[in-house]
Amino acid sequence: MSCDFLTLAQPGVQKLSPYVPGKPVDELARELGLDPAGIVKLASNENPLGPSAKALAAIRAELDELTRYPDGNGFTLKSALAARYGVDAAQVTLGNGSNDILELVARAYLAPGLNAVFSDYAFAVYPIATQAVGAQGKVVPARDYGHDLDAMLAAIDDKTRVVFIANPNNPTGTWFGPDALEAFLTKVPESVLVVLDEAYIEYAEGDELPDGLDYLARHPNLLVSRTFSKAYGLAALRVGYAISSPAIADVLNRVRQPFNVNSLALAAACAALSDAEYLAESRRLNDAGMQQLQDGLRALDLSWIPSKGNFIAVDFGRDTAAINQALLREGVIVRPMAGYRMPNFLRVSIGLPRENARFLEALAKVLSA
Ligand SMILES: *Cc1c(COP(=O)(O)O)cnc(C)c1O
């Protein structure tokens, strides 16, 4: 008799469902016999601008060195981040995407018998990273689809080692302000690591949201994670980072695989970080696209959750599986939210003006059918 390798997996892993990504353009083209060039993908919160020309040039310049291992310490990128944010390079941890940072935290600080606290409707990777190491995820009910920080505080017990918080949150786009963060950090036990996931902060800077880095000096149990995947337009390269106390960075560095960030990603991230014009254009495009989508949704009598990210969760007031399927047949890929227990919503990433228009036209057609 052959072994059942599912029941041999550790219990937390057995109960996991794999992360469901946005459908790739080529996959939809194959499935429905569509021309990939006519498909619009607004499903993974990617930057519709394409990468910065400076990042592309840096990648080309690095190609001849691909036989070499990358700099496992990421010296140049860490130095650039440290200079940019006024921190010490010893406070920076680089990750293979910020997803990697979340996993490093889980591997270093969670284990069977311990737990991590996070909100309902929070990023899908928090439960995966937590359960994968056999720890318990304590899911706290949301308030108006956003984090209920008081309830999250109340959920912390003596087995809690980590709290995962996203600001703004994905997939809902909800956010909280500086006072709420300050009150939360002041009350969290010093021994609980607070992971403040700021994957979308570049879209929201100076706009009602706290800058997590401002709180690091007073709260040594805080870790701020950020990414080059969203506003910096480098999702495929997989590079993100954490800024924390040097002590936490030292621990994460012990469990990190030695060459977790590849050399093309390191070079591109350095170039992207110095390309202020690209970042400003990303932000401008996002603000305009958010307005365009909201105007279009209003015209269709639809409502949505106000968002500070590069995406918007649209409320259809009924199950969206059929609407999603019909949009796919129109060559428009958005993100179903049933996996987040929000079956009446679709999450739509902000695209280029013509992509947003295509989505709105397809939606109008689907809803009137
Ligand atoms: C996209 C996203 C990330 C991370 O993406 P990486 O590509 O792994 O850097 C992290 N947190 C949230 C909330 C996200 O939406």
The ligand as an ORCA input file, in Angstrom:
! r2SCAN-3c Opt
* xyz 0 1
  C       1.463     42.298     -2.963
  C       1.530     42.252     -1.465
  C       2.680     41.843     -0.781
  C       3.896     41.328     -1.343
  O       4.251     41.138     -2.519
  P       5.705     40.695     -2.911
  O       5.594     40.662     -4.386
  O       5.962     39.353     -2.300
  O       6.647     41.732     -2.388
  C       2.692     41.888      0.599
  N       1.643     42.293      1.284
  C       0.538     42.683      0.681
  C      -0.587     43.141      1.523
  C       0.429     42.662     -0.701
  O      -0.707     43.016     -1.286
*
